[in-house]
Amino acid sequence: MEEENKPFNDVIDHMNKVEGNALNPAKGDFEKLPKPLKYFGYFVFGFFAVSMLLIFILYLFD
């Protein structure tokens, strides 16, 4: 276990094992999602990015 993530007593260690540690999420959690959910996330973020770009371009032409 990394030095900074070491629990300082047994209670904290037990709570981290039972509930998980929300303060230090594992890297790459997005890659562990099921494919349909991952593609939905790509679609939503892509839609917002394209929408913001389109709004900015249309604002400049107005």
Helices and strands as residue ranges (DSSP letters): G 3-5, H 10-19, G 29-32, H 35-61
